Amino acid sequence: MKFRPTLLLLCLLPLMLLLGASQDQDRQEYIKDVRTSLKRFGEVYRQLSFRYVDQIDPEAGIEAAIRGLMHELDPYTDYFVEEEARDLDEMSQGEYGGIGAEVGQRGSDKRVTIISPFDDSPADKVGLRAGDIIDAVDGVSTLDRSLSEVVGEIKGPRGTKVTLSILRAGWSKAVDYTLTRDVIVIRDVRYAGIVDEDQALGYVRLTRFSGKASESLSEAIEGLKAQGMRGLILDLRGNPGGLLREAGDVADLFLEPGLPIVDTRDRQGNVEKDIRSEHEPVFDGPLLVMIDGSSASASEIVAGALQDHDRAVVLGTNSYGKGLVQSVYTIDDDARLKLTTARYYLPSGRLIQRIDYFENNDVLNHVETASLLSDSLFVTDDGRPVVGGRGIQPDLEVKYEPTPWFVSELWRAGLFTNFLADAKPALKPTAEVDAHMLKRFHEFVLATEQEFDTPGSKELEDLATLIEREQLGETASTALEELRSAMGGDTQAQLEQNENWLIKMLTLEQAERRGGSEERAKASLLFDAQFDRAVQLLNSDGEFRALLSAPVERADID
């Protein structure tokens, strides 16, 4: 039978018209519902304004209503007024006064949380880390407050101070950090260099996606190629993202022309932007991308697009999972609305976003539709399986050793920096971290007579209170002391137990004293197990290629 497209079109036309009419009817119903709801809100607001026992400030009342709605949506939609709006404009230009950290609302209770401190920023220097909850700002609790309110209080003129009360996993109570605000200028490439001269392996750490990320990365790659680079490690760990166009341009540096990189889709699933590679690749050799739980947004687009096209091996731990597009709308001279308008989809068709904010949300209508995408299976160009709705899962998971609580406490207290800066006799930045320096550091810490709260210390104190109140006797008290001892509260014992970590931290501080953040970044690779595995993998051509190969079907084996 001969295929007749005209006949097929005539058959489908009634169905298309019916669907179009249904969609138009649904839209009219939705507009009607919006108008009805606005009328109801107006009447409620009028009654409150004129009949409530105390007079309501009109501007504050509307702002409270707006922020209440913002609280029910995703963590990135927000409302900014006056100084907050001006701060948002400054951030869009890539420079502002603050502490230098990506901040968002996480968890079911939407606590204000550090997503990632920027390299060499005030937040980075005092030891704030991804996952830290900002419990209070200058003594004022952040609980049940909007993200924009909290961010507005954290930011401020250069040279002024702000105190953040931080809650961290394993801590029994919040700890205060006092930071000096600085002008935050985004620097995209923190360090680039040849890290294995025998195998000619290059390394670039990209920390942000501001307006010149792709240009800076391209220059770094060209410099490494001039040194004979054969393979490249692109480190996106801790990179919270940035501009969408820069994500596309960075991926374009490694892909053949015409390949899809990412598209954005609106609430109906219509494609708004379709970003594709346009140029010949700047580097076409073996490529490995490193990610972690703080790699978000643009970082995930780059890692995911390169993964979907089987262009790079992705190594590390699961990424953050931010696949929502925000647009900023000017409401008036003093107000801005940062609104989530679309979602990111990678070349395989998978969604980056973790869909946690949809759960138990009565405001949003598309919960079921979006949730269906969370565990859907997709495939790369060569048939490797990848999963949607979970951020980017690495091809090779390599976990890192978490910093021990005691070392974190030493860092939080500034004892590494203070020791090197104030030691008598003075220590030169070129001094080697040897046994003698370690001995002096031990003595320095013990001399401070500082007490450090162990993980679970609050629970131990509660247990001590229970033992005393219930008169449980000497046996219970002895057991409690043994438990305290086992949990490692003795400073001298902790110094000895964590000697390798002390060497690492002192080495990094010395490197920064010698050559700033770039030298520190270079020195950090000496203690980086994930980086070591990346170098090993690039040097093993068979293992590297195997990770980029599709699984063999059982039928093919037979």
Buried (B, 14 or more C-beta within 10 A) or exposed (E): EEEEEEEEEEEEEEEEEEEEEEEEEEEEEEEEEEEEEEEEEEEEBEEEEEEEEEEBEEEEBEBEBBBEEBBEBBBBBBBBBEEBBBBBBBBBEBEBBBBBBBBBBBEEEBBBBBBBBBBBBBBBBBBBBBBBBBBBBEEEEBEEBBBBBBBBBBBBEEEEEBEBBBBBEEBBEBBEBEBEBBEBEBBBBBBBBBBBEEEBBBBBBBBBBBBBBBBBBBBBBEBBBEEEBBBBBBBBBBBBBBBBBBBBBBBBBBBEEEBBBBBBBEBEEEEEBEBBBEEEBBBEBBBBBBBBBBBBBBBBBBBBBBBBBBBBBBBBBBBBBBBBBBEBEEEEEEBBBBBBBBBBBBBBBBBBBBBBBBEEEEEEEEBEEBEEBBEEEBBBBEEBEBBBBBBBBBBBEBEEEEBBBBBBBBBBBBBBBEBBEEBEEEBEEEBEBEEEBBEBBBEBBEEEEEEBBBBBBEEBEEBBEEBEEEEBEEEBEEEBEEEBEEBBBBBEEBBEBBEEBBBBBBBBBBBBBBBEBBBBBBBBBEBBEBBEBBBEBBBEEEEBEEBBEEEEEEEEEE
